């Protein structure tokens, strides 16, 4: 049964739901953490950043790369999903956008499977559309196909 995406004003790091919750966001493939939504995550919990940096440092021995998903538990019923869906970062000389839609789609499919196993709802900002430079009209159909079409409840938070 397909669920609808719920849109709320608020902070995605404070999910408005009962039960098991996953906060999803997009990371780059360079091991960099320090701008955008990740700052809000790091203000609340040190674990997602520490796990992401370790994952990147040990990438020769794990699955780190575009399209990968890392779930980090930050509370009894709360997880953070680090999704690698961004190639590099924007710089003053950048052309194009760092978001990689196929990688984001792959990570969302993995997230859908994990959310179903956990019995979790998913909470996110408009992933891939901030520093990664993506367009929500391209990301939203992926969220629908990979999450809500599979019955995963999704809430998108706008500040």
C-alpha positions as CSV (number, residue, x, y, z in Angstrom):
1,X,0.0,0.0,0.0
2,X,1.6,3.3,-1.1
3,X,2.0,5.9,1.5
4,X,2.0,9.6,0.8
5,X,4.9,12.0,1.4
6,X,4.0,14.3,4.3
7,X,5.4,17.8,4.1
8,X,5.9,19.7,7.4
9,X,7.6,22.9,8.5
10,X,10.2,22.1,11.0
11,X,13.5,20.4,11.8
12,X,14.3,17.0,10.3
13,X,16.6,16.2,13.2
14,X,13.5,16.3,15.5
15,X,11.2,13.8,13.7
16,X,7.5,14.2,14.4
17,X,6.3,10.6,14.6
18,X,5.9,7.7,17.0
19,X,7.8,4.4,16.6
20,X,11.1,3.7,14.9
21,X,12.4,6.6,12.8
22,X,15.3,7.1,10.3
23,X,16.6,10.5,9.5
24,X,18.0,10.4,6.0
25,X,20.4,12.8,4.3
26,X,22.9,12.9,1.5
27,X,26.7,12.8,2.0
28,X,29.6,13.3,-0.4
29,X,32.1,10.7,-1.6
30,X,35.1,12.7,-0.3
31,X,34.7,12.1,3.4
32,X,34.0,15.7,4.0
33,X,31.4,16.6,6.7
34,X,31.0,20.2,7.8
35,X,28.4,22.2,5.8
36,X,24.7,22.1,5.4
37,X,22.3,19.7,7.1
38,X,25.1,17.6,8.6
39,X,25.9,20.5,11.0
40,X,22.4,20.1,12.5
41,X,23.0,16.4,12.9
42,X,26.3,16.9,14.6
43,X,24.9,19.4,17.0
44,X,22.5,16.7,18.3
45,X,24.6,13.5,18.0
46,X,28.4,12.8,17.4
47,X,27.8,9.3,16.1
48,X,26.7,9.9,12.5
49,X,29.8,12.1,11.7
50,X,32.2,9.7,13.5
51,X,30.7,6.7,11.7
52,X,30.8,8.4,8.3
53,X,34.4,9.5,8.7
54,X,35.5,6.0,9.8
55,X,33.5,4.5,6.9
56,X,35.3,6.8,4.5
57,X,38.8,6.2,6.1
58,X,38.3,2.5,5.9
59,X,36.8,2.5,2.4
60,X,39.4,0.1,1.0
61,X,37.8,-2.6,3.2
62,X,34.1,-1.7,3.0
63,X,31.3,-0.7,0.7
64,X,31.8,3.1,0.9
65,X,31.1,4.8,-2.4
66,X,28.4,6.4,-4.5
67,X,25.0,4.7,-3.8
68,X,26.1,3.3,-0.4
69,X,24.0,3.5,2.8
70,X,25.2,3.6,6.4
71,X,22.7,3.4,9.2
72,X,23.9,4.8,12.5
73,X,21.8,4.3,15.7
74,X,21.5,7.5,17.8
75,X,18.7,6.4,20.1
76,X,16.6,3.5,21.1
77,X,14.2,4.0,18.2
78,X,16.2,6.6,16.1
79,X,18.7,6.0,13.3
80,X,20.5,8.3,10.9
81,X,21.0,7.2,7.3
82,X,24.2,8.5,5.7
83,X,23.5,8.1,2.0
84,X,26.4,8.7,-0.4
85,X,24.7,10.5,-3.3
86,X,27.0,13.4,-4.0
87,X,30.2,13.3,-6.1
88,X,32.6,15.8,-4.7
89,X,31.6,19.2,-3.4
90,X,30.8,22.6,-4.9
91,X,33.7,25.0,-5.1
92,X,34.1,28.4,-6.7
93,X,35.3,26.7,-9.9
94,X,32.6,24.1,-10.0
95,X,30.5,23.5,-13.0
96,X,27.4,21.3,-12.7
97,X,26.0,19.9,-9.5
98,X,27.6,17.4,-7.2
99,X,24.4,15.3,-6.8
100,X,24.4,12.0,-8.6
101,X,20.8,10.9,-9.2
102,X,21.5,7.2,-10.0
103,X,23.6,7.0,-6.7
104,X,20.8,8.6,-4.7
105,X,18.3,6.3,-6.2
106,X,20.4,3.3,-5.3
107,X,20.9,4.6,-1.7
108,X,17.1,5.2,-1.4
109,X,16.3,1.7,-2.6
110,X,18.7,0.4,0.1
111,X,17.1,2.7,2.7
112,X,13.6,1.4,1.7
113,X,14.7,-2.2,2.4
114,X,16.2,-1.2,5.8
115,X,13.2,0.9,6.8
116,X,10.9,-2.0,6.1
117,X,13.1,-4.3,8.1
118,X,13.1,-1.9,11.1
119,X,9.4,-1.0,10.7
120,X,10.6,2.6,10.5
121,X,9.3,5.9,9.1
122,X,11.8,8.0,7.2
123,X,12.3,11.7,7.9
124,X,14.4,14.1,5.8
125,X,15.0,17.5,4.5
126,X,14.7,17.9,0.7
127,X,17.7,15.5,0.2
128,X,20.2,16.3,-2.5
129,X,18.7,19.7,-3.1
130,X,20.9,21.9,-0.8
131,X,24.6,21.9,-1.2
132,X,24.4,18.9,-3.6
133,X,22.5,21.2,-6.0
134,X,19.8,18.7,-7.0
135,X,16.2,19.5,-8.0
136,X,13.3,18.2,-5.9
137,X,11.2,17.6,-8.9
138,X,13.8,14.9,-9.9
139,X,14.4,13.6,-6.3
140,X,10.7,13.3,-5.2
141,X,9.8,10.6,-7.8
142,X,12.8,8.5,-6.4
143,X,11.5,8.9,-2.9
144,X,8.1,7.8,-4.0
145,X,9.4,4.8,-6.0
146,X,11.9,3.6,-3.4
147,X,10.1,4.4,-0.2
148,X,6.4,5.4,-0.3
149,X,5.4,2.9,-3.0
150,X,6.8,0.2,-0.8
151,X,4.7,1.4,2.2
152,X,7.4,3.4,4.0
153,X,6.0,6.5,5.6
154,X,8.1,9.6,4.6
155,X,8.1,13.1,6.1
156,X,9.9,15.9,4.4
157,X,10.8,18.9,6.6
158,X,11.1,22.4,5.2
159,X,12.7,25.0,7.5
